[in-house]
Structures are given as structure tokens and as C-alpha cells.
Amino acid sequence: MPLIMAIPTRTARLGTFFITTATYNRRRLFQVESNALLVIDTLQHYRREGNYKLHAFVVMPDHIHLLLTPETVTLERAIGLIKGGFSRRLASNLPVWQRSFTDHRIRDAEEFTIRRNYIHENPVRAHLSEAAEADPHSSASLSLFSKPTTFDTLLLL
């Protein structure tokens, strides 16, 4: 009888991931400045706790893109912390997030750079900002991210 190998679940995979998650019914929740800042604060809170390394992010009006490496938790738990933490802090009576998220595992330095650039250029492509560095809801504009992470340095962390 041949040996059958199970495909690892999403939670078992290690690595760096490009994540997209949207608001419930694509409600433009982050168009409100205080909500956009709250989701950024939530991202930074769980990063500071050591749950993940946050390499890049952008908060768009109805979704967020992240480039992160889970550290002490699974990928699914990291996204649960972010979405749940934001929802609790927002204290809305309405649903906040779509139920799931999409993820793509980053395989090499080129792909890391492509995805990071995609994240940072997203507000420019959507005509929300003149330049990536000018968008206040992106890691491209934050001093915390002034020294860009590269995929090669990730392998050494």
C-alpha cells in the first residue's frame, strides 16, 4: 500500500505570508481616519507582543494587505488576533470582517520584494495617494519601517 501524505493545514505552515483580508460586505470602514489608525495600532500591538514580524502593510478603505511572518503563533492565530483585537476595540454592533482571509506563502527574495512593492503602491494605484510614502496608512510612510526588511535578512532573524 503506498504511503499517503496529508497536505499540511494552513496553520502548520511556517514562513512569510502575503495576506489580504476584507471588511464585511466590503464596507469602507477604514475610510474613517480613527478606524484606520485603530487597525494600525492593533497591528503594532500584536507585533510588539512578538506574535509576528510585520514587514509591510497598507490599510485601504475596505481591506488590508499584510506581509508578515508568524513568530509565536500560527498564521491563522495571528490573523485572528488582528481581526479580533480590532473588532473588540472598535466595539461595533455590526459585523466587521469577512469570515476568512487569503494568504500566499513567500518563496524567495524576489517575490518578497514584489509583494512589498504591491502593498506600498496599492494606495497610489487606487488614486488615494500621490506617492506610496505619502499615504498615512501604509508602512511605506512610517518611520518605524524606514529601514526596509529584505527577505534575505528574514532568513537570519
Secondary structure in CASP SS format (residue, H / E / C, confidence):
PFRMAT SS
TARGET T0000
AUTHOR 0000-0000-0000
METHOD secondary structure of the structure
MODEL  1
M C 1.00
P C 1.00
L C 1.00
I C 1.00
M C 1.00
A C 1.00
I C 1.00
P C 1.00
T C 1.00
R H 1.00
T H 1.00
A H 1.00
R C 1.00
L C 1.00
G C 1.00
T C 1.00
F E 1.00
F E 1.00
I E 1.00
T E 1.00
T E 1.00
A E 1.00
T E 1.00
Y H 1.00
N H 1.00
R H 1.00
R C 1.00
R C 1.00
L H 1.00
F H 1.00
Q H 1.00
V C 1.00
E H 1.00
S H 1.00
N H 1.00
A H 1.00
L H 1.00
L H 1.00
V H 1.00
I H 1.00
D H 1.00
T H 1.00
L H 1.00
Q H 1.00
H H 1.00
Y H 1.00
R H 1.00
R H 1.00
E C 1.00
G C 1.00
N C 1.00
Y E 1.00
K E 1.00
L E 1.00
H E 1.00
A E 1.00
F E 1.00
V E 1.00
V E 1.00
M C 1.00
P C 1.00
D C 1.00
H E 1.00
I E 1.00
H E 1.00
L E 1.00
L E 1.00
L E 1.00
T E 1.00
P E 1.00
E C 1.00
T C 1.00
V C 1.00
T C 1.00
L H 1.00
E H 1.00
R H 1.00
A H 1.00
I H 1.00
G H 1.00
L H 1.00
I H 1.00
K H 1.00
G H 1.00
G H 1.00
F H 1.00
S H 1.00
R H 1.00
R H 1.00
L H 1.00
A C 1.00
S C 1.00
N C 1.00
L C 1.00
P C 1.00
V C 1.00
W E 1.00
Q C 1.00
R C 1.00
S C 1.00
F C 1.00
T E 1.00
D E 1.00
H E 1.00
R E 1.00
I C 1.00
R C 1.00
D C 1.00
A H 1.00
E H 1.00
E H 1.00
F H 1.00
T H 1.00
I H 1.00
R H 1.00
R H 1.00
N H 1.00
Y H 1.00
I H 1.00
H H 1.00
E H 1.00
N H 1.00
P H 1.00
V H 1.00
R H 1.00
A C 1.00
H C 1.00
L C 1.00
S C 1.00
E C 1.00
A C 1.00
A H 1.00
E H 1.00
A H 1.00
D C 1.00
P C 1.00
H C 1.00
S E 1.00
S C 1.00
A C 1.00
S C 1.00
L C 1.00
S H 1.00
L H 1.00
F H 1.00
S C 1.00
K C 1.00
P C 1.00
T C 1.00
T C 1.00
F H 1.00
D H 1.00
T H 1.00
L H 1.00
L H 1.00
L H 1.00
L C 1.00
END
